[in-house]
Amino acid sequence: MKKICVFCGSSLGNKAIFSEKAVELAEAICQNKMELVYGGANVGIMKILADRVLLGGARAIGIMPQLLVEKEVAHTNLSEMHIVESMSERKQMMIDTSDAFIAFPGGLGTLDEIGDILTLNQLRISDKPLGFLNINSFFTPLLEFIDHCVEAGFVRPEHRKNLVVADNINDLIEGLINYKPLSTKKWIDDIKDQSQD
């Protein structure tokens, strides 16, 4: 696992722990000889993460749609910067480029990116792991919603079990490195059978 994509905020959030953990995550990426793939911004958590990765001697690869470049939020000192036409193209390039994904606390853009990976993994279009860095229990409500979907019969238990969740950065990275997707071969046949009743 070489290239790790981090979905994170263009804002800093209202707690110092988010910035502190961004620094720790950047240091862990460097220590594990990984490369950062991210949204390419020079603001918020994105900036902290990219700056610290570069400071630690690792590569930082940004992917940003032209409309955001025009808003002057692009990082200009990255190892690589890819300018794309749309948000959809940005997500696809992140997916194609990366070996694994980390969800770091963020807002609606982060939620959108997480949703794409969850769906692709569910359909086995992608088997690249998604890890939730659950800083300060940030993702607990989202994980509880996914559990609620399992209880309601809309998400398979095996898809929920495929998620890597940790509040400790080293544990999360270890979980991503050792990730093996659970078999979901049977679930499409099951939903076909259920739909015939």
Secondary structure, DSSP 4 states (H G I P E B T S, - for coil): --EEEEE--SS--SSHHHHHHHHHHHHHHHHTT-EEEE--BSSHHHHHHHHHHHHTT--EEEEEEHHHHTTT-B-SS-SEEEEESSHHHHHHHHHHH-SEEEE-S--HHHHHHHHHHHHHHHTTS----EEEE-GGGTTHHHHHHHHHHHHTTSS-HHHHHT-EEESSHHHHHHHHHT--PPP-TTHHHHHHHHHH-
